[in-house]
């Protein structure tokens, strides 16, 4: 039984999915993923890149609405 859309992507073969738990601000999400992918390019793991993107976004937008929505499903490496 699939419990989420992220699970469906994992079952379909995606090793990792980053999904939001609620509707998020488009501009801040863009900045979030720019940071996430910049961290990945430096060799950080997916989990470490997610943490770095959350921290950076929380520095600009301290309310959890902006940065706490994102979760990693699948392989953290």
VMD Tcl script that builds the backbone (N, CA, C; Angstrom):
set m [mol new atoms 231]
animate dup $m
set s [atomselect $m all]
$s set {name element resname resid chain x y z} {
  {N N UNK 1 A 0.839 -1.185 0.000}
  {CA C UNK 1 A 0.000 0.000 0.000}
  {C C UNK 1 A 0.880 1.243 0.000}
  {N N UNK 2 A 0.592 2.160 -0.867}
  {CA C UNK 2 A 1.324 3.420 -0.926}
  {C C UNK 2 A 0.694 4.400 0.057}
  {N N UNK 3 A 1.546 5.077 0.805}
  {CA C UNK 3 A 1.032 6.024 1.796}
  {C C UNK 3 A 1.193 7.470 1.376}
  {N N UNK 4 A 1.941 7.716 0.306}
  {CA C UNK 4 A 2.134 9.093 -0.137}
  {C C UNK 4 A 2.615 9.118 -1.578}
  {N N UNK 5 A 2.574 10.298 -2.150}
  {CA C UNK 5 A 3.092 10.472 -3.500}
  {C C UNK 5 A 4.599 10.200 -3.527}
  {N N UNK 6 A 5.301 10.599 -2.463}
  {CA C UNK 6 A 6.741 10.331 -2.378}
  {C C UNK 6 A 7.004 8.824 -2.415}
  {N N UNK 7 A 6.187 8.055 -1.710}
  {CA C UNK 7 A 6.342 6.596 -1.736}
  {C C UNK 7 A 6.136 6.046 -3.138}
  {N N UNK 8 A 5.190 6.613 -3.865}
  {CA C UNK 8 A 4.943 6.155 -5.232}
  {C C UNK 8 A 6.167 6.398 -6.108}
  {N N UNK 9 A 6.816 7.542 -5.950}
  {CA C UNK 9 A 8.039 7.808 -6.714}
  {C C UNK 9 A 9.145 6.832 -6.321}
  {N N UNK 10 A 9.288 6.544 -5.027}
  {CA C UNK 10 A 10.294 5.580 -4.586}
  {C C UNK 10 A 10.027 4.199 -5.157}
  {N N UNK 11 A 8.773 3.768 -5.142}
  {CA C UNK 11 A 8.413 2.464 -5.694}
  {C C UNK 11 A 8.686 2.433 -7.197}
  {N N UNK 12 A 8.506 3.561 -7.872}
  {CA C UNK 12 A 8.725 3.640 -9.317}
  {C C UNK 12 A 10.202 3.702 -9.683}
  {N N UNK 13 A 11.082 3.803 -8.668}
  {CA C UNK 13 A 12.506 3.752 -8.960}
  {C C UNK 13 A 13.315 4.965 -8.563}
  {N N UNK 14 A 12.682 6.025 -8.109}
  {CA C UNK 14 A 13.437 7.199 -7.651}
  {C C UNK 14 A 14.149 6.843 -6.356}
  {N N UNK 15 A 15.438 7.112 -6.287}
  {CA C UNK 15 A 16.174 6.763 -5.073}
  {C C UNK 15 A 15.854 7.715 -3.930}
  {N N UNK 16 A 15.531 8.949 -4.266}
  {CA C UNK 16 A 15.243 9.956 -3.250}
  {C C UNK 16 A 14.216 10.951 -3.778}
  {N N UNK 17 A 13.324 11.359 -2.899}
  {CA C UNK 17 A 12.335 12.387 -3.223}
  {C C UNK 17 A 12.349 13.402 -2.095}
  {N N UNK 18 A 12.362 14.680 -2.455}
  {CA C UNK 18 A 12.148 15.733 -1.463}
  {C C UNK 18 A 10.761 16.281 -1.737}
  {N N UNK 19 A 9.910 16.214 -0.742}
  {CA C UNK 19 A 8.523 16.645 -0.907}
  {C C UNK 19 A 8.166 17.624 0.201}
  {N N UNK 20 A 7.153 18.419 -0.069}
  {CA C UNK 20 A 6.675 19.350 0.957}
  {C C UNK 20 A 5.389 18.793 1.559}
  {N N UNK 21 A 5.192 19.095 2.815}
  {CA C UNK 21 A 4.006 18.626 3.523}
  {C C UNK 21 A 2.831 19.580 3.375}
  {N N UNK 22 A 3.092 20.774 2.882}
  {CA C UNK 22 A 2.034 21.755 2.652}
  {C C UNK 22 A 2.453 22.673 1.515}
  {N N UNK 23 A 1.512 23.465 1.039}
  {CA C UNK 23 A 1.801 24.424 -0.021}
  {C C UNK 23 A 2.816 25.435 0.494}
  {N N UNK 24 A 3.832 25.699 -0.309}
  {CA C UNK 24 A 4.927 26.567 0.129}
  {C C UNK 24 A 5.091 27.763 -0.806}
  {N N UNK 25 A 5.766 28.786 -0.312}
  {CA C UNK 25 A 6.023 30.003 -1.069}
  {C C UNK 25 A 6.962 29.696 -2.239}
  {N N UNK 26 A 6.576 30.082 -3.450}
  {CA C UNK 26 A 7.356 29.772 -4.646}
  {C C UNK 26 A 8.749 30.395 -4.628}
  {N N UNK 27 A 8.839 31.663 -4.278}
  {CA C UNK 27 A 10.137 32.344 -4.305}
  {C C UNK 27 A 11.102 31.729 -3.298}
  {N N UNK 28 A 10.629 31.463 -2.100}
  {CA C UNK 28 A 11.509 30.869 -1.081}
  {C C UNK 28 A 11.859 29.426 -1.425}
  {N N UNK 29 A 10.938 28.714 -2.061}
  {CA C UNK 29 A 11.237 27.346 -2.484}
  {C C UNK 29 A 12.329 27.344 -3.544}
  {N N UNK 30 A 12.292 28.314 -4.440}
  {CA C UNK 30 A 13.343 28.435 -5.456}
  {C C UNK 30 A 14.693 28.626 -4.777}
  {N N UNK 31 A 14.769 29.547 -3.820}
  {CA C UNK 31 A 16.022 29.788 -3.100}
  {C C UNK 31 A 16.452 28.552 -2.314}
  {N N UNK 32 A 15.473 27.866 -1.727}
  {CA C UNK 32 A 15.750 26.643 -0.976}
  {C C UNK 32 A 16.462 25.618 -1.861}
  {N N UNK 33 A 15.904 25.368 -3.045}
  {CA C UNK 33 A 16.494 24.355 -3.920}
  {C C UNK 33 A 17.786 24.828 -4.574}
  {N N UNK 34 A 17.952 26.107 -4.771}
  {CA C UNK 34 A 19.250 26.603 -5.236}
  {C C UNK 34 A 20.332 26.263 -4.222}
  {N N UNK 35 A 20.041 26.479 -2.953}
  {CA C UNK 35 A 20.992 26.130 -1.893}
  {C C UNK 35 A 21.194 24.626 -1.818}
  {N N UNK 36 A 20.112 23.876 -1.882}
  {CA C UNK 36 A 20.198 22.415 -1.816}
  {C C UNK 36 A 21.126 21.872 -2.902}
  {N N UNK 37 A 20.907 22.279 -4.145}
  {CA C UNK 37 A 21.725 21.761 -5.250}
  {C C UNK 37 A 23.151 22.300 -5.211}
  {N N UNK 38 A 23.337 23.496 -4.740}
  {CA C UNK 38 A 24.697 24.029 -4.572}
  {C C UNK 38 A 25.465 23.171 -3.565}
  {N N UNK 39 A 24.816 22.779 -2.489}
  {CA C UNK 39 A 25.446 21.922 -1.493}
  {C C UNK 39 A 25.758 20.539 -2.063}
  {N N UNK 40 A 24.828 19.996 -2.837}
  {CA C UNK 40 A 25.076 18.689 -3.466}
  {C C UNK 40 A 26.313 18.731 -4.356}
  {N N UNK 41 A 26.463 19.821 -5.110}
  {CA C UNK 41 A 27.616 19.939 -6.013}
  {C C UNK 41 A 28.942 20.004 -5.255}
  {N N UNK 42 A 28.912 20.394 -3.987}
  {CA C UNK 42 A 30.147 20.424 -3.198}
  {C C UNK 42 A 30.492 19.057 -2.623}
  {N N UNK 43 A 29.621 18.073 -2.859}
  {CA C UNK 43 A 29.894 16.731 -2.365}
  {C C UNK 43 A 29.152 16.365 -1.092}
  {N N UNK 44 A 28.304 17.257 -0.604}
  {CA C UNK 44 A 27.524 16.940 0.592}
  {C C UNK 44 A 26.500 15.854 0.273}
  {N N UNK 45 A 26.111 15.100 1.286}
  {CA C UNK 45 A 25.052 14.106 1.092}
  {C C UNK 45 A 23.718 14.826 0.896}
  {N N UNK 46 A 22.717 14.100 0.466}
  {CA C UNK 46 A 21.388 14.697 0.291}
  {C C UNK 46 A 20.851 15.204 1.621}
  {N N UNK 47 A 21.048 14.414 2.670}
  {CA C UNK 47 A 20.561 14.821 3.994}
  {C C UNK 47 A 21.276 16.082 4.479}
  {N N UNK 48 A 22.590 16.137 4.312}
  {CA C UNK 48 A 23.346 17.322 4.734}
  {C C UNK 48 A 22.972 18.533 3.894}
  {N N UNK 49 A 22.729 18.329 2.621}
  {CA C UNK 49 A 22.318 19.424 1.739}
  {C C UNK 49 A 20.948 19.954 2.144}
  {N N UNK 50 A 20.052 19.046 2.521}
  {CA C UNK 50 A 18.727 19.455 2.989}
  {C C UNK 50 A 18.845 20.277 4.269}
  {N N UNK 51 A 19.673 19.819 5.205}
  {CA C UNK 51 A 19.874 20.570 6.457}
  {C C UNK 51 A 20.428 21.958 6.181}
  {N N UNK 52 A 21.410 22.043 5.285}
  {CA C UNK 52 A 22.017 23.343 4.966}
  {C C UNK 52 A 20.991 24.272 4.330}
  {N N UNK 53 A 20.169 23.754 3.444}
  {CA C UNK 53 A 19.149 24.583 2.792}
  {C C UNK 53 A 18.119 25.055 3.812}
  {N N UNK 54 A 17.728 24.185 4.728}
  {CA C UNK 54 A 16.789 24.590 5.785}
  {C C UNK 54 A 17.379 25.690 6.652}
  {N N UNK 55 A 18.643 25.512 7.053}
  {CA C UNK 55 A 19.294 26.524 7.906}
  {C C UNK 55 A 19.383 27.866 7.201}
  {N N UNK 56 A 19.785 27.843 5.937}
  {CA C UNK 56 A 19.913 29.100 5.207}
  {C C UNK 56 A 18.556 29.786 5.067}
  {N N UNK 57 A 17.537 29.024 4.721}
  {CA C UNK 57 A 16.213 29.599 4.576}
  {C C UNK 57 A 15.676 30.095 5.915}
  {N N UNK 58 A 15.923 29.360 6.986}
  {CA C UNK 58 A 15.474 29.789 8.313}
  {C C UNK 58 A 16.161 31.081 8.737}
  {N N UNK 59 A 17.363 31.317 8.246}
  {CA C UNK 59 A 18.050 32.570 8.535}
  {C C UNK 59 A 17.364 33.760 7.887}
  {N N UNK 60 A 16.767 33.535 6.723}
  {CA C UNK 60 A 16.042 34.606 6.023}
  {C C UNK 60 A 14.593 34.688 6.464}
  {N N UNK 61 A 13.992 33.529 6.645}
  {CA C UNK 61 A 12.569 33.429 6.989}
  {C C UNK 61 A 12.430 32.532 8.215}
  {N N UNK 62 A 12.502 33.084 9.417}
  {CA C UNK 62 A 12.523 32.240 10.613}
  {C C UNK 62 A 11.238 31.444 10.880}
  {N N UNK 63 A 10.127 31.862 10.297}
  {CA C UNK 63 A 8.886 31.122 10.544}
  {C C UNK 63 A 8.974 29.752 9.866}
  {N N UNK 64 A 8.660 28.685 10.598}
  {CA C UNK 64 A 8.770 27.323 10.048}
  {C C UNK 64 A 7.935 27.069 8.795}
  {N N UNK 65 A 6.919 27.881 8.551}
  {CA C UNK 65 A 6.122 27.724 7.333}
  {C C UNK 65 A 7.013 27.665 6.103}
  {N N UNK 66 A 8.074 28.430 6.099}
  {CA C UNK 66 A 8.922 28.544 4.912}
  {C C UNK 66 A 9.916 27.394 4.760}
  {N N UNK 67 A 10.440 26.867 5.837}
  {CA C UNK 67 A 11.534 25.905 5.718}
  {C C UNK 67 A 11.227 24.509 6.260}
  {N N UNK 68 A 10.218 24.368 7.103}
  {CA C UNK 68 A 9.967 23.069 7.750}
  {C C UNK 68 A 9.120 22.117 6.910}
  {N N UNK 69 A 8.611 22.578 5.795}
  {CA C UNK 69 A 7.706 21.742 4.996}
  {C C UNK 69 A 8.429 20.606 4.276}
  {N N UNK 70 A 9.738 20.737 4.082}
  {CA C UNK 70 A 10.458 19.817 3.209}
  {C C UNK 70 A 10.998 18.598 3.966}
  {N N UNK 71 A 10.762 17.422 3.402}
  {CA C UNK 71 A 11.285 16.179 3.957}
  {C C UNK 71 A 11.900 15.344 2.850}
  {N N UNK 72 A 12.896 14.578 3.219}
  {CA C UNK 72 A 13.587 13.697 2.293}
  {C C UNK 72 A 13.068 12.281 2.490}
  {N N UNK 73 A 12.653 11.650 1.418}
  {CA C UNK 73 A 12.179 10.268 1.452}
  {C C UNK 73 A 13.110 9.441 0.578}
  {N N UNK 74 A 13.588 8.320 1.106}
  {CA C UNK 74 A 14.473 7.462 0.336}
  {C C UNK 74 A 15.893 7.535 0.867}
  {N N UNK 75 A 16.846 7.416 -0.022}
  {CA C UNK 75 A 18.260 7.360 0.359}
  {C C UNK 75 A 18.792 8.744 0.720}
  {N N UNK 76 A 19.334 8.910 1.948}
  {CA C UNK 76 A 19.881 10.200 2.348}
  {C C UNK 76 A 21.242 10.480 1.743}
  {N N UNK 77 A 21.865 9.502 1.087}
  {CA C UNK 77 A 23.208 9.696 0.523}
  {C C UNK 77 A 23.097 9.950 -0.919}
}
mol reanalyze $m
mol bondsrecalc $m
mol representation Tube
mol addrep $m
